Amino acid sequence: MYAIIENGGKQYRITQGQKVRLEKLPGNADDVVSLGQVLAIEDGERLLVGAPYIQGASISGKILAQGKARKVTVFKYKRRKDTKKKKGHRQSYTELLIEKIEVEA
């Protein structure tokens, strides 16, 4: 059984018991969160596809950690103009353990 969810403008294929890093979600470690933007669910014999989301479907998971990803360096310059700009960015994330995938029949 797997589900496809939307989070932060990206789509993730998740299964029960999987650890996944999503965009920052509110909450602390060991909190239980529910994700409602489920695009598709496949349970072995049937595939449910939403338009755009499946009504009554939810994913519940436990927050394992809140953190920041590795730094991405952005460097811009213009040749022959003596113009340079160096920036760094660390994206916040939430590490989630998927506990339950459920859909109301």
Secondary structure, 3 states (H helix, E strand, C coil): CEEEEEECCEEEEEECCCEEEEECCCCCCCCEEEECCEEEEECCCCEEECCCCCCCEEEEEEEEEEEECCCEEEEEEECCCCEEEEEEECCEEEEEEEEEEEECC
